Amino acid sequence: MNYSFWASHISYLFDGILLIFTLSATMLGAITISNAMRLRNVQMSWKGGHLKGYPLISTLFLVFCILLLIFTFWKDPEGVLRVAAYNWVGINWFLVSHMAAKVYITDYGIVKNVNDPSQTVAWYQIIDLVERDEERGSVYTFLYFMKDRNGTFVNEKKCVRLELVIPNRKKKAFRKILSFKLGRRFNCRFTKHSDIEEPH
């Protein structure tokens, strides 16, 4: 077997892998958009990425893919289709990362990640909170009890912690929602470096 035989088969293999990644990225992007669209009565939201609100790694990857597409179109037009597939993967990765990092405050509760139900906390689950101010905004630590699918508390002796960074521009509106939804019903001690809290 000569070199061209192996080269062509390896090329087919990489094309197959690229096709799998492209389809997977498309499905994940569609699921993420669907999860976000299913949210009802969204009171407010904000971007949670590390690059001025955008996800760092996926943004850099997408920019690299766009530059690569431009370069390929200029140097090797025949390879544009393959590079365009990488761009499609990059777009979907950016979309998923951006929407997963976005925080939604709804009438039901706090949604920190639309793709992770465990990071959705209903208002009635919250039993205490602590606020501290930082340069990036106010950091809220919420304590809540986990519940199973039947709505029963999994363990009433342990609280779970959810930390949320509120941008300064959203602070006033967020406090107003908290005042309306939670009032003063808190009954759980908070230990700064503990992930598990013990009730009174």
C-alpha positions as CSV (number, residue, x, y, z in Angstrom):
1,M,0.0,0.0,0.0
2,N,1.4,3.4,-0.9
3,Y,1.3,6.7,0.9
4,S,-1.6,8.1,-1.1
5,F,-3.8,5.2,-0.1
6,W,-3.2,5.8,3.6
7,A,-3.5,9.6,3.2
8,S,-6.9,9.3,1.5
9,H,-8.2,7.0,4.2
10,I,-6.9,9.2,7.0
11,S,-8.5,12.1,5.3
12,Y,-11.9,10.3,5.2
13,L,-11.5,9.4,8.9
14,F,-11.0,13.0,9.9
15,D,-13.9,14.1,7.7
16,G,-16.1,11.5,9.5
17,I,-15.0,12.8,12.9
18,L,-15.6,16.4,11.8
19,L,-19.1,15.4,10.6
20,I,-19.8,13.7,14.0
21,F,-18.7,16.9,15.9
22,T,-20.7,19.1,13.6
23,L,-23.9,17.1,14.1
24,S,-23.3,16.9,17.9
25,A,-22.6,20.6,18.1
26,T,-25.8,21.3,16.2
27,M,-27.9,19.1,18.4
28,L,-26.4,20.6,21.6
29,G,-27.0,24.1,20.3
30,A,-30.7,23.3,19.5
31,I,-31.2,21.8,22.9
32,T,-29.7,24.8,24.6
33,I,-31.9,27.2,22.6
34,S,-34.9,25.1,23.4
35,N,-34.2,25.1,27.1
36,A,-33.8,28.9,27.1
37,M,-37.0,29.4,25.1
38,R,-39.0,27.2,27.6
39,L,-38.3,29.6,30.4
40,R,-41.4,31.5,31.4
41,N,-41.8,34.9,33.1
42,V,-38.2,35.9,32.9
43,Q,-37.8,39.0,35.2
44,M,-34.2,39.8,34.3
45,S,-31.0,38.2,33.0
46,W,-27.4,38.9,32.4
47,K,-24.3,37.5,30.8
48,G,-22.0,35.4,33.0
49,G,-18.9,34.8,30.8
50,H,-15.4,35.9,31.7
51,L,-14.7,37.9,28.6
52,K,-16.8,41.0,29.3
53,G,-19.8,38.7,29.8
54,Y,-18.8,36.3,27.0
55,P,-17.3,32.8,27.4
56,L,-13.5,33.0,27.0
57,I,-12.4,29.8,25.3
58,S,-15.3,29.4,22.9
59,T,-15.1,33.0,21.8
60,L,-11.3,32.7,21.1
61,F,-12.0,29.5,19.2
62,L,-14.7,31.1,17.1
63,V,-12.5,34.1,16.2
64,F,-9.7,31.7,15.2
65,C,-12.1,29.7,13.0
66,I,-13.3,32.9,11.3
67,L,-9.7,34.0,10.6
68,L,-8.9,30.6,9.3
69,L,-11.9,30.7,7.0
70,I,-10.8,34.0,5.6
71,F,-7.2,32.7,5.1
72,T,-8.5,29.5,3.5
73,F,-10.8,31.4,1.1
74,W,-7.8,33.5,0.0
75,K,-5.2,30.7,-0.3
76,D,-7.2,27.5,-1.0
77,P,-10.9,28.0,-2.0
78,E,-11.3,24.2,-2.4
79,G,-10.8,23.7,1.4
80,V,-13.4,26.3,2.4
81,L,-16.2,23.7,3.0
82,R,-14.2,21.8,5.6
83,V,-13.1,25.0,7.4
84,A,-16.7,26.2,7.3
85,A,-17.7,23.1,9.2
86,Y,-15.2,24.1,12.0
87,N,-16.8,27.5,12.0
88,W,-20.3,25.9,12.4
89,V,-18.9,24.0,15.4
90,G,-17.4,27.2,16.8
91,I,-20.7,29.0,16.4
92,N,-22.6,26.3,18.2
93,W,-20.0,26.0,20.9
94,F,-20.0,29.8,21.5
95,L,-23.8,29.8,21.6
96,V,-24.0,26.9,24.1
97,S,-21.3,28.4,26.3
98,H,-22.9,31.9,26.2
99,M,-26.4,30.7,27.0
100,A,-25.2,28.2,29.6
101,A,-23.3,31.0,31.4
102,K,-26.2,33.4,31.2
103,V,-28.2,33.8,34.5
104,Y,-32.0,34.1,34.3
105,I,-34.1,35.4,37.2
106,T,-37.7,34.1,36.6
107,D,-40.9,34.2,38.5
108,Y,-40.2,30.6,39.6
109,G,-36.6,31.1,40.8
110,I,-33.0,31.4,39.8
111,V,-31.6,29.6,36.7
112,K,-27.8,29.7,36.7
113,N,-27.4,27.2,33.8
114,V,-30.3,26.3,31.4
115,N,-28.6,23.0,30.6
116,D,-28.2,21.9,34.2
117,P,-31.4,21.5,36.2
118,S,-29.4,21.1,39.5
119,Q,-28.5,24.8,39.1
120,T,-32.1,25.9,39.0
121,V,-33.3,27.0,42.4
122,A,-37.0,27.8,43.2
123,W,-37.7,30.7,45.5
124,Y,-39.4,28.5,48.0
125,Q,-36.3,26.3,48.4
126,I,-34.2,29.2,49.5
127,I,-33.8,29.4,53.3
128,D,-31.1,32.0,53.7
129,L,-28.7,34.3,51.8
130,V,-25.6,36.3,52.3
131,E,-24.5,39.3,50.3
132,R,-21.0,40.8,49.9
133,D,-19.8,43.6,47.6
134,E,-16.9,43.2,45.3
135,E,-15.5,45.2,42.4
136,R,-17.2,43.0,39.8
137,G,-20.5,43.4,41.6
138,S,-22.5,42.0,44.5
139,V,-21.9,38.3,45.3
140,Y,-24.9,36.5,46.7
141,T,-24.6,33.2,48.4
142,F,-28.0,31.4,48.6
143,L,-28.6,28.4,50.9
144,Y,-31.4,26.0,49.9
145,F,-32.6,22.4,50.5
146,M,-32.4,20.0,47.6
147,K,-35.7,18.2,46.6
148,D,-36.3,15.1,44.6
149,R,-38.6,14.7,41.6
150,N,-41.6,14.4,43.9
151,G,-40.9,17.7,45.6
152,T,-39.8,16.1,48.9
153,F,-36.7,17.4,50.6
154,V,-33.8,15.0,50.1
155,N,-32.1,15.9,53.5
156,E,-33.5,18.6,55.7
157,K,-30.4,18.6,57.8
158,K,-28.1,19.8,55.0
159,C,-28.3,23.0,52.9
160,V,-26.7,23.4,49.5
161,R,-24.9,26.6,48.5
162,L,-25.4,28.6,45.3
163,E,-23.2,31.6,44.6
164,L,-24.3,34.3,42.2
165,V,-22.5,37.4,41.0
166,I,-24.8,40.3,40.3
167,P,-23.5,43.0,38.0
168,N,-23.6,46.5,39.5
169,R,-26.0,47.7,36.8
170,K,-28.5,44.9,37.9
171,K,-28.1,45.2,41.6
172,K,-31.0,47.5,42.4
173,A,-33.5,45.6,40.3
174,F,-32.3,42.2,41.7
175,R,-32.7,43.4,45.3
176,K,-36.2,44.5,44.5
177,I,-37.1,41.0,43.2
178,L,-35.5,39.4,46.3
179,S,-37.4,41.7,48.6
180,F,-40.7,40.7,46.9
181,K,-39.9,37.0,46.6
182,L,-38.1,36.2,49.9
183,G,-38.8,38.9,52.4
184,R,-37.2,38.0,55.7
185,R,-37.8,34.2,55.8
186,F,-34.3,33.0,56.5
187,N,-33.4,30.5,59.2
188,C,-30.0,29.0,58.3
189,R,-26.5,29.8,59.4
190,F,-23.8,30.5,56.8
191,T,-20.1,29.4,57.1
192,K,-17.9,31.1,54.5
193,H,-15.8,28.2,53.3
194,S,-18.4,25.4,53.7
195,D,-20.4,23.8,51.0
196,I,-22.8,22.2,53.4
197,E,-24.7,24.2,56.0
198,E,-26.4,23.1,59.2
199,P,-29.7,24.6,60.1
200,H,-30.4,26.1,63.5
